[in-house]
Amino acid sequence: MRQWRGARRAAACLQRFGQATLGAVRTEPWILAVATVMFLVLLAIGLSSVLTASAASVRGARDLAEGGLGSQVVQSLKEAMLIGTFGSELLATAVRSQPECAALEAKWPFISEDIIGKVDSELVRQLEIDVGGVIWRTVPELQGELAKTLYGRDLLKEPGDRPGVLYALSERTTLFMGPYECRDEFRCAAIPHTKFGITVTPLFLPAPSAEYDWGCGVQPYNCTDLCWDPVNKTKYWGQVSAVLNLNSLLTGNGTRLQMLEQRGYSYKLWQAATSVSNPYVVLGRTSQLPRNPVTLTFTNFNVLWYLEMAPRGGWVPPWRAPCLAAVVVGSALISLLVMWLLVSKEQHNRLLKAMLPRKVIQQLQAGEVPIAEEYDMVTVLFSDIVGYTCVTSQLSPRQVVTLLNELFSVFDDLSQRNGVYKVETIGDALMCVAGCPVPDDPIASAVRIARMALDMVNAVQQFRPSLEGVQGVKIRVGIHSGPIVAGVVGKKMPRYCLFGDTVNTSSRMESTSEPMMIQVSPITAALLRASRSGFHLEPRGPVDIKGKGMMETFWLNPGLELAPRAHWQGAALERQISLEDRLANIEPRVMAAMVAPPRRPAKRLTFRAMTCPESGKQTPFGPPSPLPIVLAAAAAPAMTAARSTRGRPSPSPLLHLEGKPLQQQPPPSRSPLGEQPMGRQGERQTHRTPSDPQQLQLDQPRLALQPLQPLSTSAVTPDGRTLAAAGGRGEIEHLGLRQPAAAALPSSLMG
């Protein structure tokens, strides 16, 4: 049972590893390419090494077979044939010394006994003297019917024997004839069922005439032209021959060919056809013919023999196949190991990239401490689930994790599509930022966050969790833009965090939002309007923001966007467009108020501490450090904020102009948005706005001041003009902004 559980765990691990590998290979195809290239390289190196060593071994084995063992076998065969002719040479010498038949007959017993005692009886089975081509004497002596048949047989008259005799007469040297298959007692001369060969030595002796017969009484039959040499006065006396038993030479015990077979060689010994007396014959072979053999050629007398030999298992060394298999398996294992390491590294990098920005990872790897960077303008998004506590109280912890994982996985895909960086998730809350960690155009950052928020609301509307009984998940979203400081905090499990009032304000935008609604701060609303992307912004009115007081906010509603969306990876050009290019079609006065610093000092504003309405503490009030930022100051939000107080101005600092304190005044009488109040004579009074915002002079000493953001402070004059302090130096500029016609005041506020 334990073994079965272990096997299942191993199979599950392999399955997870396979899935992770396939996922990494799909996203990073270079991993498979690197592993494949490494496999091919290792395979090529290993195979070439094994094949080179194998070829060297084959060459060595062939050289050893050809120059070593094969040469020994060939030399032994030559020596055996020479030994076989030794008896016939002794008999020829005896005939030359005493060619007369009478004298030779008298000494024949002594001569035959002496020669038989000097030759190998196993190899040389018979010696024979033929006088004038007629069989005269043999050693040993023939007996019975065989003696009657063979003695006196004229070989020149026999059709089967005459060609061989004439061939020997023409060559006039010792010849080897055969081998022949022994098929009867007559042909084999008492050595039945074997292979035999015959060595023939023709004898030409001096003779006074062609009819001289040395007292033998025998003349060669019909061979005057070959048997008599009139120039040298020599005549064919006859021939001596030896019958050799080739079985003892080729297949007998202790022969060299048997030694080849014992050493694991296959061989084939064959004779080439060189004459009528020497046909093609296979002299010896093993049951298995040699493959790709080495061939040794040797000649002896008039014969041409070939010895083909090769190891029984072939020349290829037996270790080559296992080595090749080991190379393939080893290359595959090493490649899989490398791919596993690359996949693990890629998973590690992917996890790091999911936790930290790429730039921060590089800084951490380079050992930079601490890591912090200021960003002048980013847009931060907060969202959470409405009624999260009530929902989670009805679910188990595992179900809560499942629900959040399904929902946040959808948000992760949306953040990647919109080019938004996901900072963190805390419980049901999600925090995203655009313009950080890679600095970007403030307007482009706001547009991406806005699109992200709209996509989130749309995705939640279509979200169907896998848990039964969980329906109608709702979120609220808040967006704010401003400066932040981003950095990594801690050494253990480092996190990339955002710091600054912008983060707190964005969180307040979310906490004061409503279900399935997107609340946008004035600065973000101004950025979205400047983008001219067609976002539908609806004024919400003043909202009491904790720690900020009353703030004009907007609802970002789904609507038709004028600018087409582009995938973030394909919209890199958008980040390269400067702010001036993005605002090319905006009114020059608004452009100057949004991006242009003052060219000469304007009238100064001084501030004193104020009492926070929430905590009752004294809080320094004033604009922050100079930032190239859009000032979200508009006449309509200021008027709406004034009306919302029912004639009671919200706490604000005292404004000093050239040393004279200016007290707050109630807002002017109601008038349609974008118009000035009526004068005493009933005429609509307008004021002249200078072309240069820096040339504005304050004519009225009494102002209504409304704090909009930590980045700006607006003031409304009794005649309806809107002022704003920005840049951190207390400089006043008249914006003269007009509320867009598409964003009219709600009827509740118009009354």
QUIURWO-V284280 format. One record per residue. N is the residue number from 1. PHI is phi in whole degrees, -180 to 180 (NA if undefined). PSI is psi as a letter, one per 40 degrees, with the letter a starting at -180 (NA if undefined). OMEGA is omega in whole degrees, -180 to 180 (none if undefined). Layout:
N&PHI&PSI&OMEGA, N&PHI&PSI&OMEGA
//
This chain:
1&NA&d&178, 2&-64&d&178, 3&-62&d&179, 4&-65&d&177, 5&-65&d&177, 6&-63&d&179, 7&-66&d&178, 8&-65&d&178, 9&-65&d&178, 10&-63&d&179, 11&-65&d&178, 12&-66&d&177, 13&-63&d&178, 14&-63&d&179, 15&-65&d&179, 16&-65&d&178, 17&-63&d&178, 18&-64&d&179, 19&-65&d&178, 20&-64&d&180, 21&-65&d&179, 22&-63&d&178, 23&-64&d&179, 24&-67&d&-179, 25&-69&d&178, 26&-64&d&-178, 27&-80&d&-179, 28&-126&g&-178, 29&-63&d&-179, 30&-65&d&178, 31&-64&d&178, 32&-64&d&179, 33&-64&d&180, 34&-64&d&179, 35&-63&d&179, 36&-66&d&179, 37&-62&d&179, 38&-64&d&178, 39&-61&d&-179, 40&-66&d&180, 41&-66&d&179, 42&-62&d&179, 43&-64&d&180, 44&-64&d&-180, 45&-64&d&-179, 46&-65&d&-180, 47&-64&d&179, 48&-64&d&179, 49&-66&d&-179, 50&-66&d&-179, 51&-68&d&177, 52&-65&d&178, 53&-64&d&179, 54&-66&d&178, 55&-64&d&177, 56&-63&d&178, 57&-66&d&179, 58&-64&d&178, 59&-61&d&178, 60&-64&d&180, 61&-66&d&179, 62&-67&d&178, 63&-63&d&178, 64&-65&d&-180, 65&-68&d&-176, 66&-78&d&-177, 67&-95&e&-178, 68&-109&c&-175, 69&-66&d&180, 70&-64&d&178, 71&-64&d&178, 72&-65&d&179, 73&-64&d&-180, 74&-63&d&-179, 75&-65&d&179, 76&-67&d&177, 77&-66&d&177, 78&-62&d&-179, 79&-65&d&180, 80&-64&d&179, 81&-69&d&176, 82&-65&d&177, 83&-64&d&179, 84&-65&d&179, 85&-87&e&-177, 86&-64&d&-179, 87&-66&d&-180, 88&-67&d&177, 89&-67&d&177, 90&-63&d&-180, 91&-68&d&178, 92&-66&d&178, 93&-65&d&179, 94&-64&d&179, 95&-68&d&-180, 96&-64&d&180, 97&-75&d&180, 98&-140&g&-176, 99&-75&e&-179, 100&-70&h&-174, 101&-68&d&-178, 102&-66&d&179, 103&-65&d&-180, 104&-66&d&179, 105&-65&d&-178, 106&-67&d&-177, 107&-97&e&-175, 108&-59&d&179, 109&-58&d&-179, 110&-68&d&-178, 111&-66&d&-177, 112&-66&d&180, 113&-65&d&-180, 114&-67&d&-178, 115&-71&d&-180, 116&-62&d&180, 117&-71&e&-177, 118&-104&e&-177, 119&-110&i&178, 120&-79&h&-176, 121&-67&d&177, 122&-72&d&-179, 123&-90&d&-178, 124&-96&h&-176, 125&-92&e&-178, 126&-164&h&172, 127&-112&i&-172, 128&-145&i&175, 129&-117&h&178, 130&-117&h&180, 131&-95&h&-179, 132&63&f&-180, 133&90&e&-179, 134&-108&h&-179, 135&-67&h&-175, 136&-116&d&-179, 137&-136&i&175, 138&-137&i&173, 139&-131&h&-3, 140&-72&i&-178, 141&-70&i&177, 142&-80&i&-177, 143&-126&i&171, 144&69&a&-177, 145&-63&d&-180, 146&-67&d&178, 147&-67&d&179, 148&-64&d&-177, 149&-77&d&-171, 150&-89&d&-178, 151&-65&h&-179, 152&86&e&-179, 153&-79&h&-179, 154&-89&h&-176, 155&-71&d&179, 156&-74&e&179, 157&-91&d&-178, 158&-80&h&-179, 159&-60&d&-179, 160&-78&d&-176, 161&-103&d&-174, 162&-60&d&-180, 163&-58&d&180, 164&-66&d&180, 165&-68&d&178, 166&-62&d&178, 167&-62&d&178, 168&-68&d&179, 169&-65&d&-179, 170&-72&d&-179, 171&-82&d&180, 172&54&f&176, 173&-150&i&-180, 174&-67&h&-177, 175&-127&i&173, 176&-111&h&-179, 177&-120&i&-177, 178&112&a&1, 179&-76&i&-178, 180&-121&i&175, 181&-87&h&180, 182&-81&h&-176, 183&-114&e&179, 184&-155&i&-178, 185&-62&d&-176, 186&-68&d&-176, 187&-72&d&-172, 188&-89&e&178, 189&53&f&174, 190&75&e&175, 191&-127&g&-174, 192&-70&i&173, 193&56&f&178, 194&-153&i&174, 195&-98&h&179, 196&-141&i&176, 197&-132&i&-176, 198&-126&h&172, 199&-100&h&-175, 200&-121&h&177, 201&-122&h&178, 202&-73&i&-178, 203&-113&h&173, 204&-112&h&-177, 205&-119&i&178, 206&-60&h&-179, 207&-146&i&-178, 208&-70&d&-178, 209&-156&i&-179, 210&-73&e&-178, 211&-96&e&-179, 212&-68&h&-175, 213&-129&e&176, 214&59&f&176, 215&77&e&-178, 216&-94&e&178, 217&73&f&-179, 218&-133&h&175, 219&-114&i&178, 220&-59&i&-175, 221&-88&h&168, 222&53&f&177, 223&-149&f&-177, 224&-62&d&-177, 225&-69&d&-180, 226&-99&d&-174, 227&-88&e&-177, 228&-126&h&178, 229&-114&g&-176, 230&-69&d&-179, 231&-75&d&-177, 232&-91&e&179, 233&58&f&177, 234&-122&i&-177, 235&-133&i&178, 236&-67&h&179, 237&-78&d&-175, 238&159&a&-179, 239&-152&i&173, 240&-116&i&-177, 241&-143&i&178, 242&-131&h&177, 243&-93&h&-176, 244&-105&h&176, 245&-87&h&-176, 246&-74&e&177, 247&-62&d&178, 248&-68&d&-180, 249&-81&d&-172, 250&-105&d&-173, 251&-121&e&-179, 252&-72&i&179, 253&-66&h&178, 254&86&e&179, 255&-77&i&-179, 256&-68&d&179, 257&-65&d&176, 258&-65&d&177, 259&-65&d&176, 260&-59&d&-179, 261&-66&d&179, 262&-65&d&180, 263&-89&e&173, 264&88&f&180, 265&-106&i&167, 266&-100&i&-176, 267&-145&i&174, 268&-149&h&178, 269&-110&h&-178, 270&-139&i&-178, 271&-109&h&177, 272&-80&i&179, 273&-78&h&-180, 274&-116&e&179, 275&-161&i&179, 276&-68&d&180, 277&-90&e&-179, 278&-131&g&-179, 279&-79&i&174, 280&-71&h&-178, 281&-144&h&172, 282&-86&h&-176, 283&-79&d&-179, 284&-169&i&180, 285&-163&i&173, 286&-91&i&-180, 287&-65&d&177, 288&-106&h&-180, 289&-69&i&180, 290&-69&i&177, 291&-106&h&-178, 292&50&f&-172, 293&-83&i&165, 294&-91&i&-175, 295&-117&h&177, 296&-112&h&-178, 297&-113&h&175, 298&-148&i&180, 299&-120&i&175, 300&-149&h&-172, 301&61&b&-176, 302&-109&e&-175, 303&-101&i&177, 304&-128&h&-177, 305&-111&i&178, 306&-125&h&175, 307&-116&h&176, 308&-106&h&-176, 309&-146&i&178, 310&-161&i&176, 311&-59&i&-176, 312&-62&d&178, 313&-90&e&-178, 314&92&i&-179, 315&-76&d&-178, 316&-64&h&-179, 317&-64&i&-177, 318&-66&e&-178, 319&-85&e&-176, 320&-68&d&-178, 321&-61&d&176, 322&-61&d&179, 323&-67&d&177, 324&-63&d&178, 325&-63&d&179, 326&-64&d&179, 327&-65&d&-179, 328&-64&d&-179, 329&-65&d&179, 330&-63&d&178, 331&-63&d&179, 332&-65&d&-180, 333&-65&d&179, 334&-65&d&179, 335&-64&d&177, 336&-64&d&178, 337&-64&d&178, 338&-63&d&179, 339&-64&d&177, 340&-63&d&177, 341&-63&d&179, 342&-66&d&178, 343&-65&d&178, 344&-63&d&178, 345&-64&d&179, 346&-66&d&176, 347&-64&d&177, 348&-63&d&178, 349&-64&d&179, 350&-64&d&177, 351&-66&d&178, 352&-63&d&-180, 353&-66&d&177, 354&-73&d&-179, 355&-96&d&-174, 356&-134&i&175, 357&-67&i&-178, 358&-61&d&-179, 359&-65&d&179, 360&-68&d&177, 361&-61&d&178, 362&-62&d&179, 363&-68&d&177, 364&-65&d&179, 365&-67&d&177, 366&-81&e&177, 367&84&e&-180, 368&-77&h&179, 369&-144&h&-12, 370&-79&i&180, 371&-113&h&179, 372&-152&i&-178, 373&-148&h&179, 374&-92&i&178, 375&-127&h&-176, 376&-68&d&-176, 377&-152&h&174, 378&-132&i&176, 379&-124&h&-174, 380&-112&h&179, 381&-121&h&172, 382&-121&i&174, 383&-149&i&173, 384&-148&i&-178, 385&-90&h&179, 386&-73&h&179, 387&68&f&-177, 388&-63&d&-178, 389&-63&d&180, 390&-68&d&-180, 391&-68&d&-176, 392&-70&d&179, 393&-68&d&-179, 394&-98&e&-178, 395&-121&i&173, 396&-77&i&179, 397&-55&d&179, 398&-65&d&178, 399&-68&d&176, 400&-63&d&178, 401&-62&d&180, 402&-63&d&-180, 403&-63&d&-179, 404&-66&d&-180, 405&-65&d&180, 406&-65&d&-178, 407&-71&d&-177, 408&-72&d&174, 409&-65&d&175, 410&-64&d&179, 411&-65&d&178, 412&-62&d&178, 413&-63&d&179, 414&-67&d&179, 415&-66&d&178, 416&-69&d&-179, 417&-70&d&-177, 418&-93&e&179, 419&70&f&-179, 420&-110&h&-180, 421&-91&h&177, 422&-83&h&-176, 423&-81&d&-178, 424&-167&i&171, 425&-127&h&178, 426&-123&h&-176, 427&65&b&179, 428&-96&e&-177, 429&-91&i&179, 430&-126&h&180, 431&-126&h&179, 432&-130&i&-179, 433&-146&i&173, 434&-126&i&-173, 435&91&e&-179, 436&-156&h&5, 437&-80&e&177, 438&-96&h&-178, 439&-59&i&-176, 440&-149&i&176, 441&-58&h&-178, 442&-56&d&-179, 443&-67&d&179, 444&-63&d&178, 445&-65&d&179, 446&-64&d&179, 447&-64&d&-179, 448&-66&d&179, 449&-66&d&179, 450&-61&d&178, 451&-65&d&177, 452&-61&d&180, 453&-63&d&179, 454&-62&d&178, 455&-65&d&179, 456&-64&d&180, 457&-62&d&179, 458&-64&d&180, 459&-68&d&179, 460&-68&d&177, 461&-61&d&-179, 462&-97&e&-175, 463&-73&h&177, 464&-126&g&-178, 465&-67&i&180, 466&-77&e&-180, 467&-76&h&178, 468&-76&h&177, 469&88&e&179, 470&-101&h&-179, 471&-142&i&173, 472&66&f&175, 473&-67&h&-180, 474&-129&i&179, 475&-130&i&169, 476&-129&i&-171, 477&-130&i&174, 478&-133&i&-176, 479&-134&h&176, 480&-148&i&-179, 481&-123&i&179, 482&169&a&-179, 483&-83&i&177, 484&-144&i&168, 485&-122&h&-179, 486&-115&h&180, 487&-167&i&-180, 488&-105&h&-177, 489&-115&h&174, 490&91&i&179, 491&-102&d&178, 492&-92&h&-177, 493&49&g&-177, 494&-62&i&-180, 495&-128&i&177, 496&-91&h&-173, 497&-121&i&176, 498&-112&h&-178, 499&-130&i&176, 500&136&i&-179, 501&-64&d&179, 502&-60&d&179, 503&-65&d&-180, 504&-64&d&180, 505&-64&d&177, 506&-62&d&177, 507&-64&d&177, 508&-67&d&176, 509&-61&d&180, 510&-74&d&-176, 511&-68&d&179, 512&-96&e&178, 513&-79&a&-179, 514&-122&i&-177, 515&-55&h&177, 516&58&f&177, 517&-124&i&-179, 518&-119&h&179, 519&-96&h&-174, 520&-124&h&178, 521&-75&i&-180, 522&-60&d&-179, 523&-65&d&178, 524&-63&d&178, 525&-62&d&178, 526&-63&d&178, 527&-64&d&-180, 528&-67&d&177, 529&-65&d&-180, 530&-66&d&180, 531&-72&d&-177, 532&54&f&178, 533&-93&e&175, 534&82&f&178, 535&-71&i&-179, 536&-94&h&-179, 537&-107&h&-180, 538&-113&h&179, 539&-62&h&177, 540&-90&d&-176, 541&105&a&-179, 542&-72&h&179, 543&-128&h&179, 544&-77&h&-178, 545&-100&h&-179, 546&-59&h&-180, 547&83&e&-178, 548&-123&d&-175, 549&86&a&-179, 550&-78&h&-178, 551&-140&h&175, 552&-77&h&179, 553&-124&i&-176, 554&-136&i&170, 555&-95&h&173, 556&-97&h&-175, 557&-101&i&175, 558&-62&h&180, 559&-162&a&-179, 560&-79&h&177, 561&-86&h&-180, 562&-76&d&-178, 563&-89&h&179, 564&-67&i&178, 565&-78&i&175, 566&-132&i&177, 567&-59&i&-172, 568&-59&d&-179, 569&-68&d&179, 570&-98&e&-177, 571&-113&f&-179, 572&-65&d&-179, 573&-66&d&-179, 574&-63&d&-179, 575&-73&e&-177, 576&-91&e&-179, 577&-82&h&-178, 578&-74&i&-179, 579&-63&d&179, 580&-63&d&179, 581&-66&d&-180, 582&-67&d&-177, 583&-107&f&-174, 584&-63&d&-176, 585&-96&e&-179, 586&-83&i&-179, 587&-56&h&-176, 588&-56&d&-179, 589&-65&d&178, 590&-67&d&177, 591&-58&d&-179, 592&-64&d&180, 593&-71&d&-176, 594&-87&d&-171, 595&-126&d&-172, 596&-90&h&174, 597&-72&i&179, 598&-65&i&-178, 599&-86&e&175, 600&-145&i&-176, 601&-59&h&174, 602&-102&i&-180, 603&-63&i&-174, 604&-85&i&172, 605&-114&h&174, 606&-116&i&-174, 607&-130&i&172, 608&-128&i&-178, 609&-66&i&180, 610&-123&i&178, 611&-97&h&-179, 612&-69&h&-178, 613&-67&d&-178, 614&-83&d&-174, 615&-100&e&-177, 616&78&e&-179, 617&-91&i&175, 618&-75&h&-177, 619&-126&h&176, 620&-62&h&-177, 621&-116&h&177, 622&163&i&-178, 623&-72&i&179, 624&-80&a&-179, 625&-61&i&179, 626&-61&h&178, 627&-139&i&175, 628&-75&g&-169, 629&-130&i&175, 630&-76&h&179, 631&-89&h&-179, 632&-88&g&178, 633&-123&h&-179, 634&-136&i&-176, 635&-68&d&-176, 636&-63&d&177, 637&-59&d&-180, 638&-66&d&179, 639&-65&d&179, 640&-63&d&179, 641&-65&d&-180, 642&-67&d&-179, 643&-66&d&-176, 644&-67&e&-179, 645&-87&e&180, 646&54&f&177, 647&84&e&178, 648&-103&h&-178, 649&-65&i&178, 650&-71&i&-178, 651&-57&h&178, 652&-154&i&-178, 653&-75&i&174, 654&-77&h&-179, 655&-103&h&179, 656&-112&h&178, 657&-123&h&180, 658&53&f&174, 659&84&e&-179, 660&-104&h&179, 661&-69&h&179, 662&-114&h&-179, 663&-89&i&178, 664&-70&i&179, 665&-124&i&173, 666&-63&i&-179, 667&-65&i&180, 668&-64&i&-179, 669&-62&i&-177, 670&-61&i&175, 671&-154&i&178, 672&-58&i&-178, 673&-62&h&178, 674&94&e&179, 675&-114&i&179, 676&-95&i&-180, 677&-68&i&-179, 678&-75&i&179, 679&-81&a&-178, 680&-66&d&-178, 681&-83&e&180, 682&83&e&180, 683&-96&i&176, 684&-74&h&-179, 685&-98&h&176, 686&-122&i&179, 687&-118&i&-179, 688&-89&h&179, 689&-100&h&-180, 690&-64&i&177, 691&-67&d&178, 692&-100&h&-178, 693&-61&d&-176, 694&-77&e&-177, 695&-90&e&-179, 696&-70&h&176, 697&-117&h&178, 698&-85&h&179, 699&-95&d&-177, 700&-101&h&-179, 701&-84&e&-177, 702&-114&h&-175, 703&-128&i&171, 704&-107&h&-172, 705&-102&h&179, 706&-126&h&176, 707&-76&h&-180, 708&-94&d&-174, 709&-148&i&170, 710&-61&e&-178, 711&-91&e&-176, 712&-157&i&175, 713&-136&h&-177, 714&-108&i&177, 715&-137&h&179, 716&-115&h&179, 717&-80&i&-180, 718&-60&d&-180, 719&-87&e&174, 720&97&e&179, 721&-80&i&-178, 722&-104&h&178, 723&-115&i&178, 724&-145&h&174, 725&-104&h&-176, 726&-150&i&173, 727&91&e&175, 728&85&e&-179, 729&-110&e&178, 730&71&f&-178, 731&-88&h&-177, 732&-98&h&173, 733&-136&h&177, 734&-88&h&-176, 735&-85&d&-179, 736&62&f&-178, 737&-75&i&176, 738&-115&h&177, 739&-67&h&178, 740&-59&i&-177, 741&-61&d&-177, 742&-73&e&-176, 743&-116&g&-179, 744&-76&i&179, 745&-69&i&175, 746&-64&i&-177, 747&-64&d&-180, 748&-66&d&180, 749&-86&d&-180, 750&-67&d&-179, 751&-80&NA&none
//
